Amino acid sequence: MQRQFTFPASFQESITKALASYKLSLQDSKALAKCVLALSDYFIHKPEDVTPWHESWAQVAYLCYYLPLNSTRLAGIIEEADKRNFFAGLERVVDFGAGLATASLSISQKHALQFHLVERASEPQKIIETYFPQFKAEEWQRTFSAPRLKDPKKTLAVFSYSLTELSDIPDWAYQCEALMLVEPSTQQDGRKLLQLRQKLLENGYHVWAPCTHEGPCPLLTQSKHDWCHDRVHFQAPEWFLKMEEQLPMKNRTLTMSYLLMRKTRPEVITAARVVGDRLEEKGKDRQMICRGPEREFLAWMHKLKIQQEIPRGVLIKNPTEVQKVSNELRVSKEVEVLD
Protein backbone atom coordinates (compact mmCIF):
# COMPACT_ATOMS: atom_id res chain seq x y z
CA MET A 1 0.00 0.00 0.00
CA GLN A 2 1.56 3.26 -1.16
CA ARG A 3 0.35 6.84 -0.93
CA GLN A 4 0.35 7.65 -4.65
CA PHE A 5 -0.66 10.89 -6.32
CA THR A 6 -1.02 11.90 -9.96
CA PHE A 7 -0.60 15.31 -11.53
CA PRO A 8 -4.01 16.94 -12.24
CA ALA A 9 -4.99 16.95 -15.92
CA SER A 10 -6.17 20.57 -15.67
CA PHE A 11 -2.69 21.65 -14.54
CA GLN A 12 -1.10 19.77 -17.45
CA GLU A 13 -3.43 21.50 -19.92
CA SER A 14 -2.45 24.90 -18.50
CA ILE A 15 1.25 24.07 -18.69
CA THR A 16 0.85 23.00 -22.32
CA LYS A 17 -0.73 26.36 -23.21
CA ALA A 18 1.93 28.28 -21.28
CA LEU A 19 4.84 26.43 -22.90
CA ALA A 20 3.48 27.30 -26.34
CA SER A 21 4.24 30.97 -25.59
CA TYR A 22 7.92 29.98 -25.31
CA LYS A 23 7.63 27.94 -28.54
CA LEU A 24 7.96 24.74 -26.51
CA SER A 25 5.82 21.66 -25.85
CA LEU A 26 5.79 18.88 -23.25
CA GLN A 27 7.54 16.67 -25.80
CA ASP A 28 10.62 18.94 -25.95
CA SER A 29 12.32 16.92 -23.22
CA LYS A 30 15.87 18.16 -23.77
CA ALA A 31 14.90 21.83 -23.93
CA LEU A 32 12.76 21.56 -20.80
CA ALA A 33 15.53 19.73 -18.92
CA LYS A 34 18.00 22.42 -19.95
CA CYS A 35 15.79 25.05 -18.26
CA VAL A 36 15.47 22.92 -15.11
CA LEU A 37 19.24 22.47 -14.91
CA ALA A 38 19.80 26.20 -15.40
CA LEU A 39 17.52 27.05 -12.47
CA SER A 40 18.99 24.29 -10.31
CA ASP A 41 22.51 25.61 -10.99
CA TYR A 42 21.33 29.13 -10.21
CA PHE A 43 20.05 28.08 -6.78
CA ILE A 44 23.25 26.12 -6.08
CA HIS A 45 25.53 29.05 -6.90
CA LYS A 46 23.27 31.83 -5.58
CA PRO A 47 21.31 30.27 -2.71
CA GLU A 48 20.60 33.65 -1.09
CA ASP A 49 19.26 35.30 -4.26
CA VAL A 50 15.59 35.64 -5.12
CA THR A 51 14.06 33.48 -7.84
CA PRO A 52 14.90 34.98 -11.28
CA TRP A 53 11.27 35.17 -12.39
CA HIS A 54 12.18 37.61 -15.16
CA GLU A 55 14.10 34.85 -16.97
CA SER A 56 12.09 32.70 -19.39
CA TRP A 57 14.12 29.59 -18.49
CA ALA A 58 13.17 30.01 -14.82
CA GLN A 59 9.49 30.31 -15.72
CA VAL A 60 9.67 27.17 -17.87
CA ALA A 61 11.48 25.26 -15.10
CA TYR A 62 8.80 26.13 -12.57
CA LEU A 63 5.99 25.21 -14.94
CA CYS A 64 7.28 21.82 -16.09
CA TYR A 65 9.26 20.66 -13.04
CA TYR A 66 8.65 22.40 -9.72
CA LEU A 67 4.89 22.82 -10.16
CA PRO A 68 4.31 19.06 -10.75
CA LEU A 69 6.59 18.04 -7.88
CA ASN A 70 5.42 20.56 -5.29
CA SER A 71 1.73 20.17 -6.12
CA THR A 72 2.13 16.42 -5.59
CA ARG A 73 3.72 17.00 -2.19
CA LEU A 74 0.88 19.36 -1.30
CA ALA A 75 -1.71 16.84 -2.49
CA GLY A 76 -0.43 14.45 0.18
CA ILE A 77 -0.69 17.13 2.87
CA ILE A 78 -4.15 18.27 1.75
CA GLU A 79 -5.38 14.67 1.78
CA GLU A 80 -4.21 14.36 5.37
CA ALA A 81 -5.86 17.69 6.21
CA ASP A 82 -9.16 16.52 4.74
CA LYS A 83 -9.10 13.32 6.79
CA ARG A 84 -9.07 15.50 9.89
CA ASN A 85 -11.57 18.07 8.51
CA PHE A 86 -8.87 20.71 8.85
CA PHE A 87 -10.46 23.22 6.43
CA ALA A 88 -13.85 23.30 8.20
CA GLY A 89 -15.02 26.87 8.86
CA LEU A 90 -12.20 28.50 6.89
CA GLU A 91 -13.06 31.00 4.17
CA ARG A 92 -9.83 32.70 3.13
CA VAL A 93 -6.24 31.74 2.39
CA VAL A 94 -3.26 34.10 2.66
CA ASP A 95 -0.45 32.46 0.66
CA PHE A 96 2.85 34.06 1.75
CA GLY A 97 5.72 33.98 -0.77
CA ALA A 98 3.29 32.36 -3.18
CA GLY A 99 5.60 32.06 -6.18
CA LEU A 100 3.63 30.32 -8.93
CA ALA A 101 0.71 29.93 -6.50
CA THR A 102 1.31 26.18 -6.25
CA ALA A 103 -0.14 25.89 -2.74
CA SER A 104 -3.24 27.93 -3.57
CA LEU A 105 -3.75 26.09 -6.86
CA SER A 106 -3.56 22.78 -5.01
CA ILE A 107 -5.96 23.81 -2.24
CA SER A 108 -8.42 25.21 -4.79
CA GLN A 109 -8.68 21.76 -6.38
CA LYS A 110 -10.59 20.62 -3.30
CA HIS A 111 -11.87 23.74 -1.53
CA ALA A 112 -13.72 26.84 -2.76
CA LEU A 113 -11.96 29.51 -0.72
CA GLN A 114 -10.88 33.11 -1.31
CA PHE A 115 -7.18 33.47 -2.07
CA HIS A 116 -4.90 36.39 -1.20
CA LEU A 117 -1.41 35.81 -2.63
CA VAL A 118 1.67 37.61 -1.37
CA GLU A 119 4.39 37.56 -4.04
CA ARG A 120 6.86 40.32 -4.93
CA ALA A 121 7.45 39.25 -8.53
CA SER A 122 4.81 40.16 -11.12
CA GLU A 123 5.59 37.33 -13.58
CA PRO A 124 3.85 34.54 -11.61
CA GLN A 125 0.60 36.50 -11.53
CA LYS A 126 0.74 37.03 -15.31
CA ILE A 127 1.33 33.31 -15.89
CA ILE A 128 -1.46 32.22 -13.55
CA GLU A 129 -4.03 34.71 -14.85
CA THR A 130 -3.22 33.90 -18.48
CA TYR A 131 -2.90 30.12 -18.44
CA PHE A 132 -4.72 28.89 -15.30
CA PRO A 133 -8.23 30.33 -15.78
CA GLN A 134 -9.66 27.67 -13.43
CA PHE A 135 -8.04 29.55 -10.53
CA LYS A 136 -9.26 32.96 -9.44
CA ALA A 137 -7.31 34.96 -6.87
CA GLU A 138 -9.10 37.62 -4.87
CA GLU A 139 -5.93 39.68 -4.61
CA TRP A 140 -2.18 39.66 -5.36
CA GLN A 141 0.05 41.64 -3.00
CA ARG A 142 3.50 42.82 -4.11
CA THR A 143 4.99 43.65 -0.69
CA PHE A 144 5.66 41.48 2.34
CA SER A 145 3.87 43.96 4.62
CA ALA A 146 0.98 42.67 6.72
CA PRO A 147 -1.94 41.67 4.48
CA ARG A 148 -5.46 42.90 5.12
CA LEU A 149 -7.10 40.25 7.30
CA LYS A 150 -10.87 40.52 6.85
CA ASP A 151 -11.68 37.86 9.43
CA PRO A 152 -8.63 36.23 11.07
CA LYS A 153 -10.86 33.61 12.70
CA LYS A 154 -11.72 32.25 9.25
CA THR A 155 -8.27 32.67 7.68
CA LEU A 156 -5.62 30.08 6.83
CA ALA A 157 -2.06 31.38 6.48
CA VAL A 158 0.02 29.24 4.13
CA PHE A 159 3.82 29.21 4.12
CA SER A 160 4.97 26.79 1.44
CA TYR A 161 8.76 26.76 1.05
CA SER A 162 8.83 30.39 2.17
CA LEU A 163 10.15 30.13 5.75
CA THR A 164 13.67 28.98 4.92
CA GLU A 165 15.23 32.39 5.51
CA LEU A 166 12.86 33.44 8.33
CA SER A 167 13.35 32.66 12.02
CA ASP A 168 9.61 32.84 12.67
CA ILE A 169 6.31 33.40 10.90
CA PRO A 170 5.35 37.12 10.61
CA ASP A 171 3.42 38.73 13.47
CA TRP A 172 0.21 39.00 11.43
CA ALA A 173 0.11 35.22 10.95
CA TYR A 174 -0.31 34.71 14.71
CA GLN A 175 -3.74 36.33 14.34
CA CYS A 176 -4.92 33.68 11.88
CA GLU A 177 -7.03 30.73 12.95
CA ALA A 178 -5.10 28.17 10.90
CA LEU A 179 -1.56 27.59 9.63
CA MET A 180 -0.19 25.33 6.93
CA LEU A 181 3.62 25.20 7.05
CA VAL A 182 5.51 23.24 4.40
CA GLU A 183 9.29 23.08 4.21
CA PRO A 184 11.98 21.03 2.43
CA SER A 185 12.71 17.69 4.09
CA THR A 186 16.24 18.69 5.02
CA GLN A 187 17.68 18.28 8.49
CA GLN A 188 18.11 22.04 8.94
CA ASP A 189 14.63 23.05 7.74
CA GLY A 190 12.94 20.06 9.37
CA ARG A 191 14.41 20.69 12.81
CA LYS A 192 13.67 24.41 12.57
CA LEU A 193 10.03 23.51 11.90
CA LEU A 194 9.99 21.33 15.03
CA GLN A 195 11.28 24.28 17.07
CA LEU A 196 8.59 26.51 15.57
CA ARG A 197 5.99 23.87 16.49
CA GLN A 198 6.82 24.31 20.16
CA LYS A 199 6.55 28.10 19.94
CA LEU A 200 3.18 27.87 18.20
CA LEU A 201 1.89 25.53 20.90
CA GLU A 202 2.96 28.06 23.51
CA ASN A 203 1.03 30.74 21.59
CA GLY A 204 -2.31 28.96 21.67
CA TYR A 205 -2.19 26.78 18.55
CA HIS A 206 -3.01 23.06 18.44
CA VAL A 207 -1.40 20.48 16.14
CA TRP A 208 -3.76 18.76 13.70
CA ALA A 209 -1.11 16.88 11.70
CA PRO A 210 1.24 15.16 11.38
CA CYS A 211 1.55 14.93 15.18
CA THR A 212 -1.04 12.93 17.11
CA HIS A 213 -0.04 14.59 20.40
CA GLU A 214 1.00 18.01 21.71
CA GLY A 215 3.81 16.94 23.97
CA PRO A 216 7.48 17.68 23.30
CA CYS A 217 8.65 16.27 19.97
CA PRO A 218 10.97 13.31 20.68
CA LEU A 219 12.83 13.85 17.40
CA LEU A 220 13.84 17.27 18.70
CA THR A 221 14.30 16.60 22.41
CA GLN A 222 15.87 13.12 22.27
CA SER A 223 18.01 13.43 19.18
CA LYS A 224 20.42 16.00 17.78
CA HIS A 225 20.05 14.74 14.23
CA ASP A 226 16.50 13.46 13.55
CA TRP A 227 13.76 15.47 11.92
CA CYS A 228 10.19 14.73 10.93
CA HIS A 229 9.35 14.34 7.26
CA ASP A 230 6.67 12.67 5.18
CA ARG A 231 6.84 10.77 1.87
CA VAL A 232 4.46 10.35 -1.08
CA HIS A 233 4.83 8.44 -4.35
CA PHE A 234 4.67 10.48 -7.57
CA GLN A 235 2.90 8.88 -10.53
CA ALA A 236 4.68 11.03 -13.10
CA PRO A 237 3.16 11.51 -16.55
CA GLU A 238 5.09 10.15 -19.53
CA TRP A 239 6.34 13.57 -20.65
CA PHE A 240 7.81 14.19 -17.17
CA LEU A 241 9.63 10.84 -17.22
CA LYS A 242 11.11 11.67 -20.64
CA MET A 243 12.33 15.03 -19.36
CA GLU A 244 13.69 13.42 -16.21
CA GLU A 245 15.85 11.09 -18.32
CA GLN A 246 17.90 14.19 -19.17
CA LEU A 247 18.34 15.14 -15.51
CA PRO A 248 20.54 13.80 -12.69
CA MET A 249 17.59 14.10 -10.25
CA LYS A 250 15.00 11.31 -10.09
CA ASN A 251 11.69 11.77 -8.29
CA ARG A 252 9.70 8.57 -7.88
CA THR A 253 9.07 9.47 -4.25
CA LEU A 254 8.82 12.96 -2.80
CA THR A 255 9.48 14.07 0.76
CA MET A 256 8.50 17.16 2.74
CA SER A 257 8.23 18.44 6.30
CA TYR A 258 4.96 20.04 7.32
CA LEU A 259 2.68 21.20 10.13
CA LEU A 260 -1.08 21.79 10.14
CA MET A 261 -2.13 23.89 13.15
CA ARG A 262 -5.26 25.71 14.29
CA LYS A 263 -6.36 27.70 17.32
CA THR A 264 -9.37 25.39 17.46
CA ARG A 265 -8.59 22.16 19.27
CA PRO A 266 -8.88 19.05 17.05
CA GLU A 267 -10.75 15.90 17.95
CA VAL A 268 -8.66 13.62 20.12
CA ILE A 269 -7.02 10.93 18.03
CA THR A 270 -5.92 7.69 19.69
CA ALA A 271 -3.49 6.53 17.06
CA ALA A 272 0.19 6.54 16.24
CA ARG A 273 1.79 7.86 13.07
CA VAL A 274 4.57 6.06 11.26
CA VAL A 275 7.40 8.58 10.83
CA GLY A 276 10.18 6.32 9.54
CA ASP A 277 10.92 3.82 6.80
CA ARG A 278 11.37 0.14 7.60
CA LEU A 279 14.87 -0.62 8.87
CA GLU A 280 16.04 -4.20 8.41
CA GLU A 281 18.40 -5.23 11.19
CA LYS A 282 19.82 -8.48 12.49
CA GLY A 283 16.92 -10.58 13.71
CA LYS A 284 14.25 -7.90 13.35
CA ASP A 285 12.69 -5.07 11.34
CA ARG A 286 11.95 -1.66 12.88
CA GLN A 287 9.93 1.43 11.97
CA MET A 288 9.83 4.64 13.95
CA ILE A 289 6.42 5.80 15.17
CA CYS A 290 5.15 8.94 16.90
CA ARG A 291 2.43 8.89 19.56
CA GLY A 292 3.89 10.93 22.43
CA PRO A 293 7.05 12.49 23.83
CA GLU A 294 9.03 9.22 23.69
CA ARG A 295 11.16 8.19 20.70
CA GLU A 296 9.73 4.75 19.85
CA PHE A 297 10.04 2.03 17.22
CA LEU A 298 7.73 -0.77 16.21
CA ALA A 299 9.72 -3.99 15.97
CA TRP A 300 8.97 -7.30 14.21
CA MET A 301 11.20 -10.22 15.15
CA HIS A 302 12.18 -12.28 12.09
CA LYS A 303 11.51 -15.54 13.94
CA LEU A 304 7.78 -14.64 13.97
CA LYS A 305 7.83 -14.44 10.13
CA ILE A 306 5.93 -11.13 10.09
CA GLN A 307 6.53 -9.21 6.88
CA GLN A 308 4.98 -5.76 7.00
CA GLU A 309 6.20 -2.45 5.63
CA ILE A 310 3.94 0.45 6.56
CA PRO A 311 4.05 3.59 4.38
CA ARG A 312 5.68 6.55 6.08
CA GLY A 313 3.11 9.11 7.18
CA VAL A 314 0.07 6.86 7.75
CA LEU A 315 -1.81 6.38 11.00
CA ILE A 316 -1.87 2.99 12.70
CA LYS A 317 -3.92 1.57 15.55
CA ASN A 318 -2.12 2.25 18.78
CA PRO A 319 -0.28 -0.99 19.55
CA THR A 320 -1.27 -2.48 22.90
CA GLU A 321 -0.22 -6.13 23.06
CA VAL A 322 3.50 -5.46 22.88
CA GLN A 323 6.69 -6.32 24.66
CA LYS A 324 8.55 -3.11 25.40
CA VAL A 325 12.33 -3.43 25.24
CA SER A 326 14.16 -0.13 25.59
CA ASN A 327 12.63 2.12 22.89
CA GLU A 328 11.14 -0.82 20.93
CA LEU A 329 7.52 -1.96 20.93
CA ARG A 330 7.88 -5.60 19.87
CA VAL A 331 4.64 -6.85 18.31
CA SER A 332 3.57 -10.43 17.70
CA LYS A 333 1.23 -9.75 14.76
CA GLU A 334 0.75 -7.28 11.93
CA VAL A 335 -0.24 -3.78 12.94
CA GLU A 336 -3.59 -2.38 11.76
CA VAL A 337 -3.25 0.56 9.37
CA LEU A 338 -6.05 3.10 9.83
CA ASP A 339 -5.74 5.06 6.57
N, C-alpha and C positions, 0 to 999 in steps of 0.2 A: 504494500500500500504506500503510494507516494503522493505527496501534495503537488499536483501538476497544474500548470496554468498555461493557457494559450494567449497569443496576442490578439486583441479584438480586431475583427475584420474592418470595422469602421475606422480604426486608427490606420490600418494598412492602406485603406482607400485614400485617406487624407495625405499620408506620406507619399503615395504615388503621384497625386496631383501636385504636391509641393516640389517633389524632385523634378518634375517636368519643367519647372521654372528655371532650373539649373541645367536643363538639357540632359537630364539623367533619368534612369529608370531603375527599378528594383533588380533588374537583370544585369546592371553594370557593376558586377561584383568587385572588380579590381579598382574601379574609380571610387566606389563607395568606401572600400577598405583603405584606400590612400587617404581619404578625408579623416577617417577614424584614427589612423596612425598619426596624422598631423596633429590632431587635437590631443591625443594621448602624449605625444612628445612635448607638446606645448605645456601640458600640466606637469610633466616630469621636470622640465627645465625651468618652469616659472610657476611653482606651486602656490606662490602668494598672489599672483596676478588674477585679475577678474577674467571671466570667460570672454574670449574674443568674439562676441556675438556679431560684430560688424564683418567678420570674415565668412565668405560663403562656405568654405570647407568646414568651419565650425558648425554652421547651421545644418549642413548635410549630415555631419557626424552625429549631432543630437537627434536628428529626425530618424536616421536609419539604424542607429546603434543604441544610444543612451535612452531614448524614449521606449523602445521595446523592452530593454532590460529593466529599467527602473519602474515601468508600469507593471511589469510582472512581479517584481518585489512587492510593490504596493498592493497588487491584487491579493497576495497572500495575507498581508496585514489587514486589508479591508474585510476579507473573508472571516478572519478571526474576530474583528470588531463586530461584524454582523451576528456572529454566533452569540455574542454577549449583549446584543442590542445597544451597542455603544452610541449609535447616532440618534437614538430616540430623543425627541424634544429639541434637537438642534436645527437651526434654520440658516445659519450663515457660516461660511468658511473664510478665514483670513489666511492666505497662503503666503508665507514670508520667504523672500528669496525664491520666487516661484520658478524662475527660469522659463522653460518651455511649458509651464503649467502642468507638468506630468502628474503631480499629486492631485490637483483639482480635476483634471481630465479623468483620472482613474476613479475618484470619488463620484463624479457626476455620472459614471456608468451605472451606478447603483442607487444614487440618492439625489433627489431634486432639491438642491440647496442653492442659496445665493453665494456667489464667489467674489471675493475681493482679493486681488492679486498684487503683491508688493514685489516689484521687479524694476531695477534701475534701467536696464537696457530696453530700448524700444523695439528691437527686432523680434523678440519672441511674441509680443502682442500682434505685430503685423502678420507673422506666420500663422498664429492661432486663429485670428479673425478671418484670414483669407482662406485657409485650407481645412480648418476644423469647425465648420458651421454648426455641427451638432452641439458645440459647447458655447454657452453664452456667459460671459463674465459681467457682473454688475459694475465692476470698476477695476481699473489698473492704476496702481500708485507707483510713481517714479522714485520717490524718496523713501528712506528707511525710518522716517519719523513715525510717530504713533498713528496708526490708522484710526479712522472714525468708527467707534464701536457703537452700533445702534442699540444692541441689547446684549451685553456681555454674557448674560445668563443663558443665551441661546446661540453662543458663538463658539466655534471650534477653531483654534489656532493651529496651523500646520507648519512644521519646520522639517522639510524633507531635504536632507543633505545641505542644510544651510546653517548649522550650528558649529561646524568644524572650527571656525576661527573665533567663536564667541565663548566666553566663560559661563554664560548664563543666558536664558531667554530674556527678551526685553521686558521692561517693567509692565508695559501695557498687556502683555500676554498673561500675566498673573491675574488679570481681571476676568479672563475668559473662563467659561464653564469647563471647556474640554481642550485637551492637548493631544496632538499626534506628533510624536518626535521620531524621525527616522534618520539613521546615521550609517555610514559605512561600517562593515563588520570587521574593523581593525581593532587591535588591542587598545590603542590610544583612544579612539573615538568611542569604543564600546565601554571602556572603564569610565570615561568622562560622563557618559550617559547614566551609568549606575550611580555616580556621585550626584548628578542632577536629580535622579529619582529620589534620593534621600531628602534633598532640599525641598522638592515639590511636596513630599509627604509632610514635611514640617510646616509647609505653607497651606495646608488644608486640602490638598489633592488626594485622591484615592487611585490606586492602580487597578486598571481593568484588564490589562494584558501587557506583556506575556506572563507577569507574575500572578500567582494564585494566592499570594499572601502579602502583607504590608510590613513584615519584619525586616531586619537588616538583610541585605543581599549577601549570601554566603560567598558568592564569587568575588565580591569586593572585600568583605571583612576577613575571609579565611584563605585568601590567595592573593599573591602579588602579581599574578600573571593572567588569571582567567578573566573572561568577559562573556557576556550573554549575547548570543546571536542566533538567528533563525535561518532556516534553509527551505527553499522551494525549488521544484524542478521546472525548467523552462522548455516547453514544447515549441521550439523555434520553427518558424515557417521555412520553406525550402530556400527562398531567396536569402534569408539570414544565414543559413548554413553555408550557402555558396560564398557569401561575403566573408564569413568567418574562416573559411579555408585559406584566405589570404592574410589572416591575422595570427599573431602568436598567442592571443587570448582565446580561450574556449569557455563557453558558458552553458554547460548542460544543467548545472545547478547554480542557484544564486543565493547569496547570503546577505543578511542585513541585521542591524541592531535597531530595536524600536521600543517605544513606550506608548501606551494608550492610557491617558489619565483624565479623570473628571473630578469636579468638586462634589458631585453626587456620588454617594457610596454605591458600589455595585452589589448585586446579589452575592451572597456568600457562596463560594464554590469549593466543594470538598473533593478536590482532585489534585493531581500532581502533573507538572508539565515536563516533558522530556527535553532537556536542554543540551544534550550531547549526542554524538554519533556512537555507534556500538564499537567498543574496544575489545578486541580479542586478545586474551592473555592466557597464560599457562593455567589450564584447568577450569577456566571460566570466561564468560563474556560479561562486560559491564557497560551500562549507559547511565550518564549523569541525569538526575532529575531534580526538580525544584518544587518544594512544597512548604518551605519554612526557612528559618535562619541557619539550618545546618546544611553543610555540603555533603550530599548523599548520592550513592550510586545504586541502581538496581544491579543485581548480579545473578547470572544463571550458571550453575555448575555444569560442566560438560558431561559429568557422569549421569546427570538426569536426562540427557539427550533432548534438552529444550533448545529449539532453534527459533529465535524471534529477534527481529530487528525492527525497532519502532522508529518511525520517521521523527526527526528532530522537529520540535515545535508543537507536537500534538499533546492533548490531555489524555491522561490514563487514570483508571480507577485507583484511588489511593490504596497501595498495597497494605494488607493487614497481616495475613498469615506469612510472616517472614522470620528469618533468623538474622538478627542484626549482629554483624561482626565489624567492629570499627565503624567506618563510614559506609559500609555495604549493607543493603537490604537483600538478603539472599532468598529468592523465591523458589518454590517447588513446582510451579506451573506457569503457563503463559499469562501475561498481564493483559487485562482488558483495556483496549483502546476506546476512548469515549468519542472521538471525532476523527 
